[in-house]
Amino acid sequence: MISPDDLSFMRAIVAAAETPGDSVLATIVATRGSTPRKAGSRMLVRPDGSMLGTVGGGCGEAEVLEVGLQVAQDGQPQMVRVDLTEDLLSWSPAVCGGIMEILVERIDGLELPEPIS
């Protein structure tokens, strides 16, 4: 069953896709090991830098936001690898120890297909 939060997020994606303004969608497409979010998790990055949803939080999400703002400018999709296995991060108990592959793509101004009746 789709939760009200999921429905609200889907509506925000559709609104962003129908509205010019360089909105970006980040989608986790693959994970290995222990990660805070799994494949299919999404985060919408709006033109003003605000976000809706999450791809895991922390430094990895900050990196995805930075790439998202670049993708918003140049329109070129990018893959971001968030590596949570780094020894430099091992001091933190919040480190999960996995890897996430995240597709970051601009979605604004798309013409969406008509809904099936």
Backbone atoms as SQL, in Angstrom:
CREATE TABLE atoms (id INTEGER PRIMARY KEY, chain TEXT, resi INTEGER, resn TEXT, atom TEXT, x REAL, y REAL, z REAL);
INSERT INTO atoms VALUES
  (1, 'A', 1, 'MET', 'N', 0.834, -1.169, 0.000),
  (2, 'A', 1, 'MET', 'CA', 0.000, 0.000, 0.000),
  (3, 'A', 1, 'MET', 'C', 0.893, 1.252, 0.000),
  (4, 'A', 2, 'ILE', 'N', 0.494, 2.247, -0.732),
  (5, 'A', 2, 'ILE', 'CA', 1.232, 3.504, -0.810),
  (6, 'A', 2, 'ILE', 'C', 0.821, 4.389, 0.353),
  (7, 'A', 3, 'SER', 'N', 1.820, 4.890, 1.065),
  (8, 'A', 3, 'SER', 'CA', 1.540, 5.758, 2.210),
  (9, 'A', 3, 'SER', 'C', 1.233, 7.174, 1.725),
  (10, 'A', 4, 'PRO', 'N', 0.614, 7.992, 2.576),
  (11, 'A', 4, 'PRO', 'CA', 0.374, 9.393, 2.203),
  (12, 'A', 4, 'PRO', 'C', 1.688, 10.134, 1.893),
  (13, 'A', 5, 'ASP', 'N', 2.753, 9.814, 2.622),
  (14, 'A', 5, 'ASP', 'CA', 4.051, 10.443, 2.340),
  (15, 'A', 5, 'ASP', 'C', 4.564, 10.061, 0.958),
  (16, 'A', 6, 'ASP', 'N', 4.422, 8.778, 0.592),
  (17, 'A', 6, 'ASP', 'CA', 4.843, 8.327, -0.735),
  (18, 'A', 6, 'ASP', 'C', 4.046, 9.040, -1.819),
  (19, 'A', 7, 'LEU', 'N', 2.749, 9.154, -1.615),
  (20, 'A', 7, 'LEU', 'CA', 1.879, 9.808, -2.592),
  (21, 'A', 7, 'LEU', 'C', 2.253, 11.285, -2.738),
  (22, 'A', 8, 'SER', 'N', 2.528, 11.931, -1.629),
  (23, 'A', 8, 'SER', 'CA', 2.941, 13.334, -1.655),
  (24, 'A', 8, 'SER', 'C', 4.254, 13.492, -2.419),
  (25, 'A', 9, 'PHE', 'N', 5.189, 12.578, -2.202),
  (26, 'A', 9, 'PHE', 'CA', 6.474, 12.619, -2.902),
  (27, 'A', 9, 'PHE', 'C', 6.277, 12.420, -4.402),
  (28, 'A', 10, 'MET', 'N', 5.432, 11.462, -4.781),
  (29, 'A', 10, 'MET', 'CA', 5.169, 11.217, -6.200),
  (30, 'A', 10, 'MET', 'C', 4.541, 12.441, -6.863),
  (31, 'A', 11, 'ARG', 'N', 3.634, 13.093, -6.155),
  (32, 'A', 11, 'ARG', 'CA', 3.019, 14.308, -6.693),
  (33, 'A', 11, 'ARG', 'C', 4.057, 15.413, -6.879),
  (34, 'A', 12, 'ALA', 'N', 4.993, 15.529, -5.949),
  (35, 'A', 12, 'ALA', 'CA', 6.055, 16.537, -6.063),
  (36, 'A', 12, 'ALA', 'C', 6.948, 16.260, -7.276),
  (37, 'A', 13, 'ILE', 'N', 7.228, 14.994, -7.545),
  (38, 'A', 13, 'ILE', 'CA', 8.043, 14.630, -8.713),
  (39, 'A', 13, 'ILE', 'C', 7.301, 14.999, -10.000),
  (40, 'A', 14, 'VAL', 'N', 6.021, 14.667, -10.071),
  (41, 'A', 14, 'VAL', 'CA', 5.238, 14.993, -11.263),
  (42, 'A', 14, 'VAL', 'C', 5.181, 16.507, -11.463),
  (43, 'A', 15, 'ALA', 'N', 4.943, 17.253, -10.394),
  (44, 'A', 15, 'ALA', 'CA', 4.895, 18.709, -10.495),
  (45, 'A', 15, 'ALA', 'C', 6.230, 19.264, -10.973),
  (46, 'A', 16, 'ALA', 'N', 7.337, 18.724, -10.462),
  (47, 'A', 16, 'ALA', 'CA', 8.667, 19.173, -10.882),
  (48, 'A', 16, 'ALA', 'C', 8.916, 18.833, -12.343),
  (49, 'A', 17, 'ALA', 'N', 8.468, 17.672, -12.767),
  (50, 'A', 17, 'ALA', 'CA', 8.683, 17.247, -14.150),
  (51, 'A', 17, 'ALA', 'C', 7.895, 18.117, -15.128),
  (52, 'A', 18, 'GLU', 'N', 6.752, 18.617, -14.698),
  (53, 'A', 18, 'GLU', 'CA', 5.900, 19.420, -15.576),
  (54, 'A', 18, 'GLU', 'C', 6.253, 20.914, -15.559),
  (55, 'A', 19, 'THR', 'N', 7.132, 21.311, -14.652),
  (56, 'A', 19, 'THR', 'CA', 7.442, 22.723, -14.462),
  (57, 'A', 19, 'THR', 'C', 8.887, 23.014, -14.838),
  (58, 'A', 20, 'PRO', 'N', 9.110, 23.962, -15.742),
  (59, 'A', 20, 'PRO', 'CA', 10.493, 24.341, -16.027),
  (60, 'A', 20, 'PRO', 'C', 11.154, 24.872, -14.753),
  (61, 'A', 21, 'GLY', 'N', 12.418, 24.570, -14.573),
  (62, 'A', 21, 'GLY', 'CA', 13.102, 25.058, -13.388),
  (63, 'A', 21, 'GLY', 'C', 14.257, 24.207, -12.933),
  (64, 'A', 22, 'ASP', 'N', 14.713, 23.309, -13.757),
  (65, 'A', 22, 'ASP', 'CA', 15.930, 22.549, -13.461),
  (66, 'A', 22, 'ASP', 'C', 15.843, 21.678, -12.214),
  (67, 'A', 23, 'SER', 'N', 14.735, 21.012, -11.994),
  (68, 'A', 23, 'SER', 'CA', 14.631, 20.064, -10.885),
  (69, 'A', 23, 'SER', 'C', 15.407, 18.798, -11.226),
  (70, 'A', 24, 'VAL', 'N', 15.928, 18.158, -10.192),
  (71, 'A', 24, 'VAL', 'CA', 16.782, 16.986, -10.360),
  (72, 'A', 24, 'VAL', 'C', 16.248, 15.863, -9.485),
  (73, 'A', 25, 'LEU', 'N', 16.295, 14.642, -10.015),
  (74, 'A', 25, 'LEU', 'CA', 15.901, 13.466, -9.251),
  (75, 'A', 25, 'LEU', 'C', 17.119, 12.578, -9.074),
  (76, 'A', 26, 'ALA', 'N', 17.406, 12.235, -7.818),
  (77, 'A', 26, 'ALA', 'CA', 18.491, 11.303, -7.504),
  (78, 'A', 26, 'ALA', 'C', 17.854, 9.987, -7.087),
  (79, 'A', 27, 'THR', 'N', 18.257, 8.893, -7.739),
  (80, 'A', 27, 'THR', 'CA', 17.677, 7.582, -7.478),
  (81, 'A', 27, 'THR', 'C', 18.787, 6.593, -7.177),
  (82, 'A', 28, 'ILE', 'N', 18.696, 5.909, -6.053),
  (83, 'A', 28, 'ILE', 'CA', 19.652, 4.842, -5.760),
  (84, 'A', 28, 'ILE', 'C', 19.326, 3.682, -6.690),
  (85, 'A', 29, 'VAL', 'N', 20.282, 3.323, -7.541),
  (86, 'A', 29, 'VAL', 'CA', 20.035, 2.251, -8.506),
  (87, 'A', 29, 'VAL', 'C', 20.664, 0.926, -8.086),
  (88, 'A', 30, 'ALA', 'N', 21.635, 0.967, -7.175),
  (89, 'A', 30, 'ALA', 'CA', 22.265, -0.267, -6.713),
  (90, 'A', 30, 'ALA', 'C', 22.936, -0.018, -5.370),
  (91, 'A', 31, 'THR', 'N', 22.964, -1.056, -4.534),
  (92, 'A', 31, 'THR', 'CA', 23.679, -0.995, -3.266),
  (93, 'A', 31, 'THR', 'C', 24.444, -2.295, -3.061),
  (94, 'A', 32, 'ARG', 'N', 25.521, -2.179, -2.293),
  (95, 'A', 32, 'ARG', 'CA', 26.276, -3.359, -1.856),
  (96, 'A', 32, 'ARG', 'C', 26.611, -3.159, -0.391),
  (97, 'A', 33, 'GLY', 'N', 26.472, -4.203, 0.385),
  (98, 'A', 33, 'GLY', 'CA', 26.765, -4.100, 1.806),
  (99, 'A', 33, 'GLY', 'C', 25.656, -3.373, 2.546),
  (100, 'A', 34, 'SER', 'N', 26.012, -2.883, 3.707),
  (101, 'A', 34, 'SER', 'CA', 25.053, -2.200, 4.570),
  (102, 'A', 34, 'SER', 'C', 24.984, -0.725, 4.197),
  (103, 'A', 35, 'THR', 'N', 23.796, -0.256, 3.817),
  (104, 'A', 35, 'THR', 'CA', 23.585, 1.138, 3.422),
  (105, 'A', 35, 'THR', 'C', 22.347, 1.669, 4.127),
  (106, 'A', 36, 'PRO', 'N', 22.289, 2.987, 4.341),
  (107, 'A', 36, 'PRO', 'CA', 21.139, 3.546, 5.054),
  (108, 'A', 36, 'PRO', 'C', 19.837, 3.477, 4.263),
  (109, 'A', 37, 'ARG', 'N', 19.923, 3.461, 2.944),
  (110, 'A', 37, 'ARG', 'CA', 18.753, 3.357, 2.070),
  (111, 'A', 37, 'ARG', 'C', 19.064, 2.314, 0.999),
  (112, 'A', 38, 'LYS', 'N', 18.040, 1.757, 0.425),
  (113, 'A', 38, 'LYS', 'CA', 18.205, 0.699, -0.578),
  (114, 'A', 38, 'LYS', 'C', 17.835, 1.201, -1.965),
  (115, 'A', 39, 'ALA', 'N', 18.104, 0.356, -2.974),
  (116, 'A', 39, 'ALA', 'CA', 17.783, 0.694, -4.362),
  (117, 'A', 39, 'ALA', 'C', 16.319, 1.081, -4.474),
  (118, 'A', 40, 'GLY', 'N', 16.087, 2.133, -5.261),
  (119, 'A', 40, 'GLY', 'CA', 14.736, 2.649, -5.447),
  (120, 'A', 40, 'GLY', 'C', 14.453, 3.889, -4.612),
  (121, 'A', 41, 'SER', 'N', 15.251, 4.142, -3.585),
  (122, 'A', 41, 'SER', 'CA', 15.063, 5.350, -2.783),
  (123, 'A', 41, 'SER', 'C', 15.390, 6.562, -3.641),
  (124, 'A', 42, 'ARG', 'N', 14.624, 7.640, -3.428),
  (125, 'A', 42, 'ARG', 'CA', 14.776, 8.824, -4.279),
  (126, 'A', 42, 'ARG', 'C', 14.827, 10.097, -3.455),
  (127, 'A', 43, 'MET', 'N', 15.452, 11.097, -4.073),
  (128, 'A', 43, 'MET', 'CA', 15.504, 12.432, -3.483),
  (129, 'A', 43, 'MET', 'C', 15.312, 13.437, -4.608),
  (130, 'A', 44, 'LEU', 'N', 14.386, 14.358, -4.417),
  (131, 'A', 44, 'LEU', 'CA', 14.140, 15.425, -5.370),
  (132, 'A', 44, 'LEU', 'C', 14.948, 16.643, -4.927),
  (133, 'A', 45, 'VAL', 'N', 15.706, 17.220, -5.849),
  (134, 'A', 45, 'VAL', 'CA', 16.459, 18.441, -5.581),
  (135, 'A', 45, 'VAL', 'C', 15.819, 19.543, -6.415),
  (136, 'A', 46, 'ARG', 'N', 15.316, 20.553, -5.729),
  (137, 'A', 46, 'ARG', 'CA', 14.645, 21.670, -6.411),
  (138, 'A', 46, 'ARG', 'C', 15.677, 22.722, -6.823),
  (139, 'A', 47, 'PRO', 'N', 15.294, 23.620, -7.738),
  (140, 'A', 47, 'PRO', 'CA', 16.221, 24.646, -8.228),
  (141, 'A', 47, 'PRO', 'C', 16.817, 25.524, -7.125),
  (142, 'A', 48, 'ASP', 'N', 16.085, 25.694, -6.025),
  (143, 'A', 48, 'ASP', 'CA', 16.609, 26.527, -4.933),
  (144, 'A', 48, 'ASP', 'C', 17.522, 25.756, -3.985),
  (145, 'A', 49, 'GLY', 'N', 17.783, 24.467, -4.290),
  (146, 'A', 49, 'GLY', 'CA', 18.651, 23.648, -3.455),
  (147, 'A', 49, 'GLY', 'C', 17.926, 22.910, -2.349),
  (148, 'A', 50, 'SER', 'N', 16.618, 23.153, -2.200),
  (149, 'A', 50, 'SER', 'CA', 15.865, 22.403, -1.198),
  (150, 'A', 50, 'SER', 'C', 15.658, 20.976, -1.701),
  (151, 'A', 51, 'MET', 'N', 15.434, 20.061, -0.766),
  (152, 'A', 51, 'MET', 'CA', 15.317, 18.652, -1.108),
  (153, 'A', 51, 'MET', 'C', 14.050, 18.061, -0.516),
  (154, 'A', 52, 'LEU', 'N', 13.570, 17.022, -1.161),
  (155, 'A', 52, 'LEU', 'CA', 12.446, 16.252, -0.656),
  (156, 'A', 52, 'LEU', 'C', 12.832, 14.792, -0.822),
  (157, 'A', 53, 'GLY', 'N', 12.644, 13.995, 0.207),
  (158, 'A', 53, 'GLY', 'CA', 13.090, 12.611, 0.183),
  (159, 'A', 53, 'GLY', 'C', 14.528, 12.530, 0.657),
  (160, 'A', 54, 'THR', 'N', 15.105, 11.330, 0.567),
  (161, 'A', 54, 'THR', 'CA', 16.477, 11.144, 1.026),
  (162, 'A', 54, 'THR', 'C', 17.135, 9.967, 0.316),
  (163, 'A', 55, 'VAL', 'N', 18.444, 10.070, 0.174),
  (164, 'A', 55, 'VAL', 'CA', 19.238, 8.947, -0.316),
  (165, 'A', 55, 'VAL', 'C', 20.217, 8.504, 0.774),
  (166, 'A', 56, 'GLY', 'N', 19.914, 8.863, 2.006),
  (167, 'A', 56, 'GLY', 'CA', 20.701, 8.334, 3.115),
  (168, 'A', 56, 'GLY', 'C', 21.231, 9.335, 4.110),
  (169, 'A', 57, 'GLY', 'N', 21.228, 10.614, 3.778),
  (170, 'A', 57, 'GLY', 'CA', 21.703, 11.612, 4.721),
  (171, 'A', 57, 'GLY', 'C', 23.216, 11.729, 4.776),
  (172, 'A', 58, 'GLY', 'N', 23.672, 12.614, 5.630),
  (173, 'A', 58, 'GLY', 'CA', 25.088, 12.785, 5.897),
  (174, 'A', 58, 'GLY', 'C', 25.903, 13.270, 4.717),
  (175, 'A', 59, 'CYS', 'N', 27.194, 12.928, 4.748),
  (176, 'A', 59, 'CYS', 'CA', 28.143, 13.383, 3.720),
  (177, 'A', 59, 'CYS', 'C', 27.780, 12.872, 2.332),
  (178, 'A', 60, 'GLY', 'N', 27.285, 11.638, 2.259),
  (179, 'A', 60, 'GLY', 'CA', 26.906, 11.087, 0.957),
  (180, 'A', 60, 'GLY', 'C', 25.778, 11.866, 0.321),
  (181, 'A', 61, 'GLU', 'N', 24.792, 12.230, 1.108),
  (182, 'A', 61, 'GLU', 'CA', 23.676, 13.003, 0.580),
  (183, 'A', 61, 'GLU', 'C', 24.139, 14.402, 0.185),
  (184, 'A', 62, 'ALA', 'N', 25.049, 14.973, 0.958),
  (185, 'A', 62, 'ALA', 'CA', 25.600, 16.288, 0.618),
  (186, 'A', 62, 'ALA', 'C', 26.325, 16.229, -0.726),
  (187, 'A', 63, 'GLU', 'N', 27.038, 15.139, -0.978),
  (188, 'A', 63, 'GLU', 'CA', 27.722, 14.965, -2.267),
  (189, 'A', 63, 'GLU', 'C', 26.711, 14.868, -3.406),
  (190, 'A', 64, 'VAL', 'N', 25.629, 14.128, -3.181),
  (191, 'A', 64, 'VAL', 'CA', 24.586, 13.989, -4.198),
  (192, 'A', 64, 'VAL', 'C', 23.925, 15.345, -4.461),
  (193, 'A', 65, 'LEU', 'N', 23.692, 16.125, -3.422),
  (194, 'A', 65, 'LEU', 'CA', 23.125, 17.463, -3.594),
  (195, 'A', 65, 'LEU', 'C', 24.042, 18.328, -4.448),
  (196, 'A', 66, 'GLU', 'N', 25.337, 18.292, -4.163),
  (197, 'A', 66, 'GLU', 'CA', 26.308, 19.077, -4.940),
  (198, 'A', 66, 'GLU', 'C', 26.288, 18.675, -6.410),
  (199, 'A', 67, 'VAL', 'N', 26.290, 17.374, -6.677),
  (200, 'A', 67, 'VAL', 'CA', 26.221, 16.891, -8.057),
  (201, 'A', 67, 'VAL', 'C', 24.886, 17.282, -8.670),
  (202, 'A', 68, 'GLY', 'N', 23.809, 17.195, -7.887),
  (203, 'A', 68, 'GLY', 'CA', 22.490, 17.566, -8.380),
  (204, 'A', 68, 'GLY', 'C', 22.418, 19.004, -8.855),
  (205, 'A', 69, 'LEU', 'N', 23.037, 19.897, -8.125),
  (206, 'A', 69, 'LEU', 'CA', 23.039, 21.301, -8.527),
  (207, 'A', 69, 'LEU', 'C', 23.836, 21.491, -9.821),
  (208, 'A', 70, 'GLN', 'N', 24.900, 20.698, -9.997),
  (209, 'A', 70, 'GLN', 'CA', 25.669, 20.749, -11.248),
  (210, 'A', 70, 'GLN', 'C', 24.834, 20.209, -12.410),
  (211, 'A', 71, 'VAL', 'N', 24.149, 19.086, -12.185),
  (212, 'A', 71, 'VAL', 'CA', 23.293, 18.493, -13.216),
  (213, 'A', 71, 'VAL', 'C', 22.158, 19.459, -13.583),
  (214, 'A', 72, 'ALA', 'N', 21.639, 20.180, -12.595),
  (215, 'A', 72, 'ALA', 'CA', 20.591, 21.163, -12.869),
  (216, 'A', 72, 'ALA', 'C', 21.093, 22.223, -13.837),
  (217, 'A', 73, 'GLN', 'N', 22.352, 22.582, -13.728),
  (218, 'A', 73, 'GLN', 'CA', 22.931, 23.620, -14.585),
  (219, 'A', 73, 'GLN', 'C', 23.230, 23.114, -15.994),
  (220, 'A', 74, 'ASP', 'N', 23.890, 21.952, -16.087),
  (221, 'A', 74, 'ASP', 'CA', 24.348, 21.514, -17.408),
  (222, 'A', 74, 'ASP', 'C', 23.453, 20.463, -18.073),
  (223, 'A', 75, 'GLY', 'N', 22.510, 19.898, -17.324),
  (224, 'A', 75, 'GLY', 'CA', 21.574, 18.937, -17.899),
  (225, 'A', 75, 'GLY', 'C', 22.148, 17.558, -18.172),
  (226, 'A', 76, 'GLN', 'N', 23.421, 17.325, -17.818),
  (227, 'A', 76, 'GLN', 'CA', 24.061, 16.040, -18.079),
  (228, 'A', 76, 'GLN', 'C', 23.888, 15.100, -16.889),
  (229, 'A', 77, 'PRO', 'N', 23.180, 13.984, -17.071),
  (230, 'A', 77, 'PRO', 'CA', 23.006, 13.038, -15.963),
  (231, 'A', 77, 'PRO', 'C', 24.362, 12.523, -15.483),
  (232, 'A', 78, 'GLN', 'N', 24.439, 12.192, -14.215),
  (233, 'A', 78, 'GLN', 'CA', 25.679, 11.651, -13.653),
  (234, 'A', 78, 'GLN', 'C', 25.363, 10.511, -12.701),
  (235, 'A', 79, 'MET', 'N', 26.318, 9.605, -12.583),
  (236, 'A', 79, 'MET', 'CA', 26.258, 8.561, -11.564),
  (237, 'A', 79, 'MET', 'C', 27.173, 8.998, -10.420),
  (238, 'A', 80, 'VAL', 'N', 26.679, 8.835, -9.211),
  (239, 'A', 80, 'VAL', 'CA', 27.458, 9.160, -8.024),
  (240, 'A', 80, 'VAL', 'C', 27.637, 7.879, -7.224),
  (241, 'A', 81, 'ARG', 'N', 28.871, 7.595, -6.874),
  (242, 'A', 81, 'ARG', 'CA', 29.161, 6.439, -6.030),
  (243, 'A', 81, 'ARG', 'C', 29.422, 6.956, -4.623),
  (244, 'A', 82, 'VAL', 'N', 28.581, 6.541, -3.692),
  (245, 'A', 82, 'VAL', 'CA', 28.754, 6.921, -2.296),
  (246, 'A', 82, 'VAL', 'C', 29.336, 5.704, -1.591),
  (247, 'A', 83, 'ASP', 'N', 30.583, 5.834, -1.192),
  (248, 'A', 83, 'ASP', 'CA', 31.320, 4.734, -0.566),
  (249, 'A', 83, 'ASP', 'C', 31.354, 4.959, 0.937),
  (250, 'A', 84, 'LEU', 'N', 30.638, 4.119, 1.660),
  (251, 'A', 84, 'LEU', 'CA', 30.565, 4.230, 3.113),
  (252, 'A', 84, 'LEU', 'C', 31.507, 3.247, 3.803),
  (253, 'A', 85, 'THR', 'N', 32.501, 2.755, 3.065),
  (254, 'A', 85, 'THR', 'CA', 33.440, 1.783, 3.632),
  (255, 'A', 85, 'THR', 'C', 34.783, 2.401, 3.982),
  (256, 'A', 86, 'GLU', 'N', 34.961, 3.678, 3.685),
  (257, 'A', 86, 'GLU', 'CA', 36.252, 4.338, 3.865),
  (258, 'A', 86, 'GLU', 'C', 36.770, 4.230, 5.293),
  (259, 'A', 87, 'ASP', 'N', 38.058, 3.890, 5.429),
  (260, 'A', 87, 'ASP', 'CA', 38.692, 3.843, 6.743),
  (261, 'A', 87, 'ASP', 'C', 38.685, 5.199, 7.430),
  (262, 'A', 88, 'LEU', 'N', 38.745, 6.289, 6.623),
  (263, 'A', 88, 'LEU', 'CA', 38.743, 7.625, 7.205),
  (264, 'A', 88, 'LEU', 'C', 37.456, 7.910, 7.956),
  (265, 'A', 89, 'LEU', 'N', 36.401, 7.236, 7.569),
  (266, 'A', 89, 'LEU', 'CA', 35.115, 7.456, 8.214),
  (267, 'A', 89, 'LEU', 'C', 34.845, 6.461, 9.340),
  (268, 'A', 90, 'SER', 'N', 35.760, 5.530, 9.556),
  (269, 'A', 90, 'SER', 'CA', 35.492, 4.444, 10.488),
  (270, 'A', 90, 'SER', 'C', 35.382, 4.898, 11.940),
  (271, 'A', 91, 'TRP', 'N', 35.792, 6.109, 12.251),
  (272, 'A', 91, 'TRP', 'CA', 35.659, 6.624, 13.619),
  (273, 'A', 91, 'TRP', 'C', 34.205, 6.855, 13.998),
  (274, 'A', 92, 'SER', 'N', 33.346, 6.981, 12.993),
  (275, 'A', 92, 'SER', 'CA', 31.942, 7.297, 13.254),
  (276, 'A', 92, 'SER', 'C', 31.115, 6.021, 13.369),
  (277, 'A', 93, 'PRO', 'N', 30.345, 5.886, 14.447),
  (278, 'A', 93, 'PRO', 'CA', 29.482, 4.706, 14.575),
  (279, 'A', 93, 'PRO', 'C', 28.338, 4.700, 13.566),
  (280, 'A', 94, 'ALA', 'N', 28.129, 5.834, 12.869),
  (281, 'A', 94, 'ALA', 'CA', 27.040, 5.920, 11.905),
  (282, 'A', 94, 'ALA', 'C', 27.412, 5.339, 10.547),
  (283, 'A', 95, 'VAL', 'N', 28.682, 5.020, 10.337),
  (284, 'A', 95, 'VAL', 'CA', 29.114, 4.493, 9.043),
  (285, 'A', 95, 'VAL', 'C', 28.541, 3.099, 8.849),
  (286, 'A', 96, 'CYS', 'N', 27.890, 2.909, 7.704),
  (287, 'A', 96, 'CYS', 'CA', 27.195, 1.658, 7.433),
  (288, 'A', 96, 'CYS', 'C', 28.116, 0.586, 6.862),
  (289, 'A', 97, 'GLY', 'N', 29.078, 0.984, 6.058),
  (290, 'A', 97, 'GLY', 'CA', 30.019, 0.030, 5.495),
  (291, 'A', 97, 'GLY', 'C', 29.665, -0.474, 4.112),
  (292, 'A', 98, 'GLY', 'N', 28.721, 0.147, 3.419),
  (293, 'A', 98, 'GLY', 'CA', 28.332, -0.293, 2.089),
  (294, 'A', 98, 'GLY', 'C', 28.618, 0.757, 1.036),
  (295, 'A', 99, 'ILE', 'N', 28.147, 0.464, -0.178),
  (296, 'A', 99, 'ILE', 'CA', 28.334, 1.354, -1.325),
  (297, 'A', 99, 'ILE', 'C', 26.986, 1.529, -2.005),
  (298, 'A', 100, 'MET', 'N', 26.689, 2.779, -2.392),
  (299, 'A', 100, 'MET', 'CA', 25.460, 3.077, -3.130),
  (300, 'A', 100, 'MET', 'C', 25.827, 3.713, -4.464),
  (301, 'A', 101, 'GLU', 'N', 25.169, 3.293, -5.524),
  (302, 'A', 101, 'GLU', 'CA', 25.295, 3.911, -6.844),
  (303, 'A', 101, 'GLU', 'C', 24.013, 4.706, -7.069),
  (304, 'A', 102, 'ILE', 'N', 24.168, 6.012, -7.336),
  (305, 'A', 102, 'ILE', 'CA', 23.014, 6.908, -7.412),
  (306, 'A', 102, 'ILE', 'C', 23.000, 7.638, -8.750),
  (307, 'A', 103, 'LEU', 'N', 21.902, 7.505, -9.486),
  (308, 'A', 103, 'LEU', 'CA', 21.708, 8.219, -10.742),
  (309, 'A', 103, 'LEU', 'C', 21.108, 9.577, -10.433),
  (310, 'A', 104, 'VAL', 'N', 21.746, 10.626, -10.947),
  (311, 'A', 104, 'VAL', 'CA', 21.265, 11.993, -10.741),
  (312, 'A', 104, 'VAL', 'C', 20.917, 12.547, -12.124),
  (313, 'A', 105, 'GLU', 'N', 19.636, 12.905, -12.324),
  (314, 'A', 105, 'GLU', 'CA', 19.187, 13.358, -13.642),
  (315, 'A', 105, 'GLU', 'C', 18.179, 14.483, -13.513),
  (316, 'A', 106, 'ARG', 'N', 18.230, 15.406, -14.475),
  (317, 'A', 106, 'ARG', 'CA', 17.278, 16.506, -14.498),
  (318, 'A', 106, 'ARG', 'C', 15.937, 15.998, -15.002),
  (319, 'A', 107, 'ILE', 'N', 14.861, 16.462, -14.400),
  (320, 'A', 107, 'ILE', 'CA', 13.533, 15.965, -14.789),
  (321, 'A', 107, 'ILE', 'C', 12.571, 17.068, -15.166),
  (322, 'A', 108, 'ASP', 'N', 12.975, 18.316, -15.092),
  (323, 'A', 108, 'ASP', 'CA', 12.035, 19.401, -15.362),
  (324, 'A', 108, 'ASP', 'C', 11.666, 19.485, -16.836),
  (325, 'A', 109, 'GLY', 'N', 10.482, 20.003, -17.093),
  (326, 'A', 109, 'GLY', 'CA', 10.044, 20.260, -18.455),
  (327, 'A', 109, 'GLY', 'C', 9.735, 19.022, -19.273),
  (328, 'A', 110, 'LEU', 'N', 9.613, 17.860, -18.643),
  (329, 'A', 110, 'LEU', 'CA', 9.293, 16.648, -19.386),
  (330, 'A', 110, 'LEU', 'C', 7.808, 16.617, -19.720),
  (331, 'A', 111, 'GLU', 'N', 7.492, 16.060, -20.853),
  (332, 'A', 111, 'GLU', 'CA', 6.090, 15.830, -21.176),
  (333, 'A', 111, 'GLU', 'C', 5.746, 14.427, -20.730),
  (334, 'A', 112, 'LEU', 'N', 4.872, 14.347, -19.753),
  (335, 'A', 112, 'LEU', 'CA', 4.490, 13.053, -19.209),
  (336, 'A', 112, 'LEU', 'C', 3.372, 12.435, -20.024),
  (337, 'A', 113, 'PRO', 'N', 3.347, 11.110, -20.126),
  (338, 'A', 113, 'PRO', 'CA', 2.276, 10.455, -20.872),
  (339, 'A', 113, 'PRO', 'C', 0.939, 10.656, -20.171),
  (340, 'A', 114, 'GLU', 'N', -0.116, 10.595, -20.933),
  (341, 'A', 114, 'GLU', 'CA', -1.457, 10.698, -20.366),
  (342, 'A', 114, 'GLU', 'C', -1.723, 9.470, -19.493),
  (343, 'A', 115, 'PRO', 'N', -2.434, 9.658, -18.388),
  (344, 'A', 115, 'PRO', 'CA', -2.753, 8.513, -17.543),
  (345, 'A', 115, 'PRO', 'C', -3.676, 7.536, -18.271),
  (346, 'A', 116, 'ILE', 'N', -3.550, 6.284, -17.903),
  (347, 'A', 116, 'ILE', 'CA', -4.423, 5.243, -18.465),
  (348, 'A', 116, 'ILE', 'C', -5.776, 5.358, -17.779),
  (349, 'A', 117, 'SER', 'N', -6.850, 5.358, -18.580),
  (350, 'A', 117, 'SER', 'CA', -8.170, 5.496, -17.965),
  (351, 'A', 117, 'SER', 'C', -8.739, 4.162, -17.561);
